[in-house]
């Protein structure tokens, strides 16, 4: 199994976590374990809990982190279940949590996973291959209205309506089974002049379907508040995102958790009992340097936001 994944914003994320050598840390998205390796190097008596829903990632992490195996616990699960995971390990609070959201280089490069619009493969896109629901189900079973909604909302694709129409028309004759069949339908739906501009015409639709298959935005939205509450005072959460929808969720959730009182200004005494839970460390997101983008072009759109438990 060839699992290559270059960690993005590595130094910035690790520095941002402010690691204590005896602390307990969670990497909720192990991927190729590049971030985890740097965390483990800084621990003496501390522990790292590494979580991933991709069994390939768990296997790769076990190999990458073998020299620090006494400091790690690997868990095959989704980070949204962090409360249950920590509870099963008899851990109440942790000192830092890292999330690197999105698809890994390995998943993109492994043809049979169906994440890439450049390689022919069955329509899959599952990060957790033990789940039944796949991209095939979205493409072949969703109504035209549902397809339009996800392609517009999650892909921010202005041709969402036409793409949804074309998908539904084509599948009336025969199912759309592979990635390149879907790419062909998308290309036909987008006017030629537009197709010639900028990124690959299927990029946004594939992103939208992947997000739907894996419930990525709901998982992120649900997870941030509970993760912040699992931090010890002074503990930090660092989240790397790759597109505006994810970044907006992180930014808005941090902003909400940073507020002390949410009573309307006309009420003289606070009745909401809302207390500030975090302080935001990064007022603006940290982005990769030009040299990192040059070394790893996939890092281009990444943004890192950090907050600290108060």
N, C-alpha and C positions, 0 to 999 in steps of 0.2 A: 504493500500500500504506500503510494507516494503522497505524503501529506505535507506540502510546502505552504507555509503561510508567514508572510513578513508582518510582524506586529507594527501597528500604526501608532504614531505619537508615543513611542515607548518611553523615552526619558521623561517627557512631560507628564505622562500618566503616573509613572512610578514615583517621580518627585512629588507630584500632587497628592499622592496617598499618604505621604509623610510617615513612612513605615517605621514601626518600633520592632526591635529584634525579638521581643517576646509577645508580639501581638497576634491576634487571630484575624485572618483576611479571607475574603471570598472573591474568587474570580468566577463570575456567573456565566461567562461565555468563553470557555477554555480555548476553543479554536486550535491553533497550532502550539499553544502553551508558551508563546514568546513572552507575554506579559507575566504569566505565572512564574516562569523561570527566574525573571528578575526579582520578583517578590521573594521567592524561596531563597535566593542568594543573600538576601538581607535579613533572614530570620536565623536566630540561634535556637531558642526554646519555643519559638512561635509556631503557628500552624497555618497552612493554606487549605481551604476547602475549594476544590475546583469542580464546577458544575458545567455540564454540556448535554444537550439533548441528542447530539450526534455521536453515535458509538465509535465512529472513526476518530473523532477528536479525543475521546477518552483513551483510546488505544495509543494515539500519538503522544498525548500528555504523559501517559505512564512511561513511555520511552524517553521523552525529553527530560522528565523530572526524576529519573531513576536515582541520580546521585543524592537527591534530597527526599527519598521516599519515606523516611521517618517523619518528615514534616508535612506531608500532604495526605489529604483524603479526597478521592475522586468519586463523583456522584453522577450517574446517568439520569438526568432529570431536566426539567425546564426551570430556569431561575425564578419564575413566578411562584414556585413552591418553596421559596427560601425559608419561610417560617417553619414549615414541616420538616425540611431537611435539617435545619439547625436543631430543632427540637429533638429529632431522632438521634442526634449526636450529643445531646445534653449540653448544647451551647446556647446561652441566653442572649449574649451580645457579642458583637465583633468590633474590630478596630478599623476596618476598611473594606469597601466593596468596589469592585471594578466590573464594568460592563463595556463590551466592545460589540456594538449592535450591528446586525446585518450578516450578509453571506460571506463566508471565508474564501480566500483564494483557492483553497483545496476544493471546496464545493463547486466553485465556478469552473475549475479546470477538470473535474472528474465528469467525463461526458455523460455517463449513465444516470447522473443525479438530475439532469434536466434543468439546471439553473441557467445555462448559457444559451444565448440566442445565436451563437456562432457555430454550435456543434449539434449534430442530429442525435436526438435521444428521446426516449419516452417522456411524455409530459408528467413530471414527478414533482420536483421542487420541495420535497419534504426535508426539513432539517432533522427531524426525528423520523427515521425510516421505519420505526415500529408503529407509527400511526397509519390509519387506513386512507384518510382523506388526502387526495393529491391534486396537482394542477389539472389533471385530466378531468376530474369532477367539476372543477370551476368552469373550465372551457366548454365542456359538453353538457353540463346539467343546469348551470345558472341561467336564469331568464335574461333576455336582452337588457331589461332595466337594471338588474343586479350587476351584470357585466359592465354596463355603462358607469354605474355608481362606483364600483371598485377601481376601474381604470382611470376615472376622473379624480376620485378622492385620493387613492393611494399612489397613482402614477403621475398625477397632475398633467395628464395627457389631453391636449385640447381637441384631439380627434377621437375621443372616447366613444362618442355616439356612433360614428361611422364604423369604428373598429368592432363595437358590439354588434351592430347590424350585420356586418360582413361575416363575423364568427357564426352567428345564428343561421344565416343563409347557407353557408358552406356545410355546417353540421346537419342540416336537414337532409342532405344527400348521403353524407358519410361522416363518421366521427373524425374529429381532429385528434390524432394519436401522438404526434411527435412535435418536437420543438420547431423543426424547420417547416413543417406543415403550417404551424401557427404563425411563424415569421412570414411565410408567403401570403397568408390571409391579411396580416397587418400591413404588409407592403402594398397590397392591392387597395386597402382602405384609405391609405394616406396619399394625397396627391403627389405626383412625381417631383414637382418643384420643391415641395416641403421635404421630401425624402432625401434630397440632395444636400440639405442643410444640416450642419451640426452632427449630433450623435446618431447612433444606429436607430432606425425607425422603430424597432421592437423594444428598445431599452426600457421605456417607461411602462409599457404594458406588462412586460416580464416582471418588472419590479412590483407592480400592483398585484399580479397573481401570486407571486412569492409571499408578499405580505399577508394576503388573504389566506393562503394555505397554512401558514405558520402562526396566524393571529398575532403578528409581531407588534402592532401598535397597541392593541388592547393589553398585551402582556407587559409592555413597557410602562404604560399608563398605570396599571394596577400595581406594578412592582415598586416604583420609586418611593411612594410614601411608606410602605412597610419596610423597605430596606433602610430608609433613614431612621426609622424607629428602632431598628435592630442594632444601630451603631452606639457604641459607648460615647460618652461625652468627649468631644475632641476627635472622634473617629470621622473618617472621610469617605465620601462616595465620589467616584470618578466615572463619568459616562462618555464614551466615544460614539458619535453617531455619523451617519454617512449621507443623509438627505434631510431636507428641510422639515418634513413631517415629523421625523423622530426628534430632531433638534428642538422643534417648537414644543413638543410634549415635555422634554427635559427642562427647557427654559421656563415654561409656564408652571410646571409642578414645583420646581425649585422656588420660583417666585411666591407661590401660594404657601409653601412650607416655611418660607422666610418671614411671613407676615406675623405680627404680634396680635393685632386685633382687627376684626373684619366688620365691626359694627358700623352702621351708617353714621356719618359725621354729626348728624343732628341729635344723636343719642349721647347725653353728657357722661354717662357711666357705662363702662364695658359690661355687656351682658352675654357676650358670645363665648367667653372662656377660651378663646383661641390663643394659644401660646406659640411663640416663635420656636420652631423645631430645628432649623438649620440656619447657618449663615452661608451666603454664597461667596465662594473664594474667587471664582472667575466671573467678573462682571460681564466680560465679553468672552466668547469661546476662544480657546487656544486652537490654532490651525497649524498645519505642517509647514515647515520651512521649504524654501525653493529646492534645497538640496535633497530633502526627503522626498519631495514630489518627483524629482529627477530619478532617484534610486528606486522609488516605488510609486508609479503613476496612479495606482489604485487608492493611494492616500489622499489624493487631490481634494476630495469633497469632505474629508473628515473634520469633525469639530469635537473638542473636549471641553466638558463643563464639570466643575468640581464644587462640592458643598461640604460643610463640616457640621457635625451635630453639636448643638449648644445645650 
